[in-house]
């Protein structure tokens, strides 16, 4: 049997490191068993920026609408006849005879990298420039789980900007049951028994497959961003058991 300690790296790929977690038994925030490894797969996209920034609102918005429109009011005495000359500047008398070398505004689409399509998401590639390699990337922590509990917690540490989109897991039995997935920034250590600080990102009833067949969630409510160097934790809970692999403590 493999050895490990809580929070220790268990497996990694080119972008993501999966860390040893724990099992939660008897209740959602119940008893903790450690060390344990989630039995399933993690799905993610490699992205250029893990945290897109939306424009901030103004710090001092107006409290009431303006009483008058801001555009200039029309003159009270308009001219009766059109002006003799246009007000806009006249065109140049000597236009250029040749077109410019390129358009003033150019929209550039990402150029695929030379290695795109080799089933490896290189550091120069993203889900936009090479979806074949960097979109819906799969990391497999373990598929050998022989034990189960109502929940498992684990953390991942990213070496580049990614967005975790979903996961598949092994359930203990075929059933239509509720499953919930929570996440929090940083390690779960010290937060195994408290709900504070956890964000619910999935809460549905799904048809779970038998123990030897992965059950896909089909996508979180929203993608979970993990910037390069960040650690983020996940908690998978269901009323039937989620399978895991038991490790020997180091």
N, C-alpha and C positions, 0 to 999 in steps of 0.2 A: 504494500500500500504506500502511496506517495506521502511525503511529508510537506508541511507548510505551516505558516503562521498567518494570522489575520492581517490583511493589508499587504502581504508579500506578493510580489509578481508571480503569477502562475503560468500565463502564456501571453504571447504578444504577436502582432503582425507588423507591417511596415508603418502603421499609423497609430495603433492603439495597444495599450497594455492592460490586460485583465488581472485584477488582484483577488487574492483569496478572501472569501467572505464568511458569512455565518448563516445558520438556519434559525428560523423563528418558529417555535413550537407552541401548540395548544391554543393560542390566541394571536390576534394581529400584532399586538405589541407584547408578546408573551415571553417565554423562556428562551434564552440564547444558547445555541450549541455551536461550538467553534473548534477547529477550522473546518469550513465547508466550501464546496465549489458548485456554483450554479450549473445545472445540467441543461444546456440549450445553446442557442447562438444569438449573437448581437449583430444587428444590422445598422450600418451607418453610411453617410456620404462624406467624402473629403471635400472641403470647401475652401474658398479663398479667404473669407472672413467669417468667423464663427459667431460674431456678435454685430450684425448690421445695426447702424445707429439711425434712428428716425429723427427728423428735425425737432428740436426742443421748442415748446410753446414760448411765446413772449412772456417775460417776467412781469410785465405790467399791462395786461389787457384792459381795454376800455370797459367800464362797468355798464354803460348805457349806449344804445345806438346813437349815431350822430343825428342831429335834427335836420341838417341840410346835406344834400349830396356834396361830395368833395370836388366834383368837376365844376369848372367855371360856368356861371349862369350865362344864358344867351344874352346878347346885347338887346337893349330895349328899342333901339332904332336900327334895324338891319339896313344895309345898303340896298338900293332899289335895282342897281345894275351890277352885273358881274365885273370883277376887276379886269383891267386890260391885259395884265400880265400874270402868269401863274406865280404863286408864291414859292413854289419849290425851286431849288437850284436848277439851272439849266444844265443839260448834259454837256460833257466835255466836247470840244470841237474836234479833238483828235483821239478817237477811241483806239485802244490797242488792236492791232491787226491779228494777233495770235492769241489763242486761249491760254489760260494759266496751265501750269504743269499738273495741277491736281485740284480737286474740289476744295472749297474753303472748309466745309464740314464733312468729315469722313467718319462713318460708323465702321469700326473694325470688329469683325467677328473673331473669336479666339481661334488660333490656328492649332490643329491637332499636333501633339508632339510626335516625334518619330517613333517613340516606343509605345504609343497608344495601341491597345489591343493585345498586349502581351500578358494580360491577367495579373498585372502588378501595378498598383497605383504609385507611380513615382512622385517624388517631392515636387516636381515641376508640373504635375497634372492635378486637375480637380474634377469634380463631377460635371462641371460645365465644359471644360476643354476635352475631357476624355471620360464620358459616362460609362463606356464599356469597362473601364478598369476602376473607376473611382465612385461610382454610384451603386448603392445597395451592396456595399462591401460586407462580407460576412466574417466574423471572428467566432471561432468555436472554442469556448472554454473547456467543456467536457460533455461527453455523451454517454458516460459510463455510470451515471448516478443510479445507485441501487436502493437508496433511502429517500424518504420524503418527509416534508413538514408543511405547515400551512403557508410558510413564506421563506424566502431566501433574500439576503442582502449581499451586495457586492459593490465594488468600486472599479472604475476604469480611469486610467491616466493616458492622456493623449499627447503625442509628440508633434502634432500639427492640428490645425483647425478642422474640426469635424462636426457633424450633426448626427446624433444617434436618432434613428427614425423608428425602430421597432425591435422586437426580439421574438424568438420562438423558444418554447420550453417543453419539457417533458412533464406531463401530468401523471398522477398515479393510476388514473382510471378514466374510462370514457364517461362523460357526463356533460350536461348543460349547466354550467356554473358561472358565478360571477368571478371575475379576476380584476385585480387592481394593481397598478404600477405607480410607485412613487419615486421621486428623485430629489436630490439635494446637492448643492455644490459642496465639494470637499468630501472628506471621509465620513463614513457612517459610524465610526467608532465613537462611543459615548452617546449615540442617538438611537440605539437599537430598541429601546423601550419607550420612546417618547415620539409623539406625532409632530410636535413643534418643529418647524423648519423643513418639513417634507412637503413637496408639491405633488398633488395627484395629477398624473398625465394620461391615465387610462383607467376606465371603469365601465366594463361591459360584461354582459352574459355571452359566453361563447361556447361552442361545442368542442369539448376537449377530446383529443384522440387518445388511443390506448398508450400505455406506458412506453412502448418501443417506437412510437411515431411522434415526431415533433408536432406541437400545436402552434401555429402562427397566430400572432395577435392581429396582423393586418395593418399596423401603423398606430403610433401614439396620437393623442389629440393634437400635438404639435411636436416638431422636431426639437430635440434637446441639444443645445449648442455646448461644445466642449472646446475651449480654446487651447492652443498649444501650451503644454506645461500644466494644464489644469487637471484636477482629479474631481470626478463626479460619481456619486453613489446612486444605486437603484435598489428598490425594494419591491419584490414580486410577491403578491399575496393572493390566495384563493381559498375557498372553503374546502376544496379537496386538496390533496397534497401535491406540492411542487417537488420534483425530484432533485436530488443533489448528490455529489460525491463527497464522501467523508475522507478527510486527511488525518494523518497522525501528527500530533503537535510536535514541533521541534523543541 
